Amino acid sequence: MDFTLWLAFFAAAWAISLSPGAGAVAAMSAGLNHGFRRGYFTTLGLVLGIVTQLVVVALGVGALIAASATAFTVIKWLGAAYLVYLGIQQWRAPAAPVAKSDDAVTLRVRRRDLVLRGWIVNALNPKGTVFLLAVVPQFLDLTRDLDVQYAVIGATLVFTDLVVMAGYTLLASRVLAALRAPAHVRTLNRLFGGLFVAAGVALASIKRGA
């Protein structure tokens, strides 16, 4: 991949990361519930999910998923169900400011849970697989080492997502700091809960050709 082609992909990567979707909702929800420092662990999971998707596409498994109605449908419904589950959890979350705990074990478990949550949101999204299958080949030079090019593409997507999701997480954490009354927190919980459910419904409605 030459520098000019990479610049084009770099611009596309920003557009991909900035576009609102389940990942943005997950990042903002984490910032709302856990503050920026801990909530950002969700972004690490989201990035791992993107890397997983890219590996799947690079190995050719993505093409099989896109071509198989059964595989696509199973993954789609698993992803949609998980987003709805997150929405219900968020809707029912306590109307309280960011929880504080000095228990290092508890914090470590929570961070792992946040990473896992972010990974599932992006990894169980067949629309992402189909999207990468449609976009990535346009930026590949088939006369050069594909492994190196996939590594560059992966690093670019990781960088842009780390930056953009940091912005979403920080924005939500700042909103939380300004709106600490239980009524405000309850409203935000229900807002993000509804967004998760909407993202799940949107994912459930997509078709293989979408």
C-alpha positions in Angstrom: 0.0 0.0 0.0 1.6 3.3 -1.1 1.3 6.5 1.0 -1.4 8.1 -1.2 -3.6 5.0 -0.9 -3.0 4.9 2.8 -4.0 8.5 3.2 -7.3 7.7 1.4 -7.8 4.8 3.8 -6.9 7.0 6.8 -9.6 9.5 5.8 -12.1 6.6 5.4 -11.1 5.2 8.8 -12.0 8.5 10.5 -15.4 8.5 8.8 -15.9 4.9 9.9 -15.0 5.6 13.5 -17.0 8.8 13.7 -20.2 7.4 12.3 -22.7 6.7 15.1 -23.4 3.1 15.9 -23.4 0.4 18.6 -19.7 1.1 19.3 -20.3 4.8 20.0 -23.3 4.0 22.2 -21.2 1.5 24.1 -18.3 4.0 24.6 -20.7 6.7 25.8 -22.6 4.3 28.1 -19.3 3.3 29.7 -18.3 6.9 30.2 -21.7 7.6 31.7 -21.6 4.7 34.2 -17.9 4.5 35.0 -16.2 7.8 34.2 -13.5 8.2 31.6 -10.6 6.3 33.1 -12.4 3.1 33.8 -15.0 3.5 31.0 -12.2 3.7 28.4 -11.6 -0.1 28.9 -14.8 -0.6 26.9 -13.0 1.1 24.0 -10.1 -1.4 24.3 -12.7 -4.1 23.9 -14.2 -2.4 20.9 -10.8 -2.2 19.3 -10.1 -5.8 19.9 -13.5 -6.5 18.3 -12.4 -4.6 15.2 -9.2 -6.5 15.0 -11.1 -9.8 15.3 -13.3 -8.7 12.4 -10.3 -7.8 10.3 -8.6 -11.1 11.0 -11.8 -12.9 10.1 -11.9 -11.0 6.8 -8.2 -11.5 6.1 -8.5 -15.3 6.6 -11.4 -15.5 4.2 -13.9 -16.6 6.9 -15.7 -13.3 6.5 -16.6 -14.2 2.9 -18.0 -17.5 4.0 -20.1 -15.7 6.7 -21.4 -13.2 4.2 -22.3 -16.0 1.7 -23.9 -18.3 4.2 -27.4 -17.3 5.2 -27.4 -19.5 8.3 -24.0 -18.2 9.6 -24.9 -14.6 8.9 -28.3 -15.0 10.6 -27.0 -16.7 13.7 -24.3 -14.1 14.3 -26.7 -11.3 13.5 -29.3 -12.4 16.1 -26.6 -13.1 18.7 -25.3 -9.6 18.3 -28.8 -8.1 18.2 -29.8 -10.0 21.4 -26.7 -8.8 23.2 -27.3 -5.2 22.3 -30.9 -5.4 23.5 -29.6 -7.1 26.7 -27.2 -4.2 27.3 -30.1 -1.8 26.7 -32.3 -3.4 29.3 -29.4 -3.4 31.8 -28.7 0.3 31.1 -32.4 1.2 31.4 -32.6 -0.5 34.7 -29.3 0.8 36.1 -29.4 2.6 39.4 -29.9 6.4 39.2 -26.6 7.0 41.0 -23.3 8.7 40.1 -20.2 6.8 39.2 -19.6 3.9 41.6 -16.5 4.1 43.7 -14.6 1.2 45.1 -11.2 0.7 46.6 -11.3 -3.1 46.1 -8.6 -3.8 43.6 -10.0 -7.3 42.8 -13.4 -5.8 42.1 -11.9 -3.1 39.9 -9.9 -5.7 37.9 -13.0 -7.8 37.3 -15.0 -4.8 36.2 -12.3 -3.7 33.8 -12.2 -7.2 32.3 -16.0 -7.1 32.0 -15.8 -3.8 30.2 -13.3 -5.0 27.8 -15.3 -8.2 27.1 -18.5 -6.1 26.6 -16.8 -3.9 24.1 -15.3 -6.9 22.2 -18.7 -8.6 22.0 -20.4 -5.5 20.6 -18.0 -5.3 17.7 -17.1 -8.9 17.2 -20.7 -10.1 16.9 -21.6 -7.7 14.2 -21.9 -9.3 10.8 -22.6 -5.9 9.3 -19.1 -5.0 10.2 -17.7 -8.1 8.5 -19.7 -7.3 5.3 -18.6 -3.7 5.5 -14.9 -4.6 5.8 -15.3 -7.1 3.0 -16.6 -4.3 0.8 -14.2 -1.6 1.8 -10.8 -3.1 2.6 -10.1 -4.8 -0.8 -10.4 -1.3 -2.4 -7.2 -0.3 -0.6 -5.2 -3.5 -1.2 -2.4 -3.7 -3.7 -2.5 -7.4 -4.7 1.1 -7.1 -6.1 2.5 -6.5 -2.6 2.6 -8.5 0.7 -1.0 -8.7 1.9 -0.1 -9.5 5.5 1.8 -6.2 5.8 -1.1 -4.3 4.2 -3.7 -5.9 6.6 -1.4 -5.0 9.5 -1.3 -1.4 8.3 -5.0 -1.3 7.8 -5.6 -2.8 11.3 -3.2 -0.3 13.0 -5.0 2.6 11.2 -8.4 1.4 12.3 -7.2 0.8 15.9 -5.6 4.3 16.1 -8.7 6.2 14.8 -11.1 4.2 17.0 -9.0 4.7 20.1 -9.1 8.5 19.5 -12.7 8.8 18.5 -14.1 6.5 21.2 -12.0 8.4 23.8 -13.9 11.5 22.7 -17.3 9.7 23.0 -16.3 8.3 26.5 -15.0 11.7 27.7 -18.1 13.5 26.4 -20.4 11.1 28.4 -18.3 11.3 31.5 -18.4 15.1 31.4 -22.2 15.0 31.0 -22.3 12.8 34.1 -20.1 15.2 36.1 -22.5 18.0 35.2 -25.8 16.1 35.7 -25.5 14.2 39.0 -29.0 14.5 40.3 -30.8 11.0 40.4 -33.5 12.2 38.0 -30.8 13.3 35.5 -28.9 10.1 35.7 -32.1 8.0 35.4 -33.0 10.0 32.2 -29.5 9.4 30.7 -29.6 5.7 31.6 -32.9 5.3 29.8 -31.6 7.3 26.9 -28.6 5.1 26.4 -30.7 2.0 27.1 -33.1 3.0 24.4 -30.1 3.6 22.0 -28.7 0.1 22.7 -32.1 -1.4 22.0 -32.4 0.7 18.8 -29.0 -0.5 17.7 -30.0 -4.1 18.4 -33.2 -3.7 16.3 -31.3 -2.1 13.5 -28.8 -4.9 13.5 -31.6 -7.5 13.5 -33.2 -5.8 10.5 -30.1 -5.9 8.2 -29.9 -8.5 5.4 -26.8 -10.1 3.8 -26.9 -7.8 0.9 -27.1 -4.7 3.0 
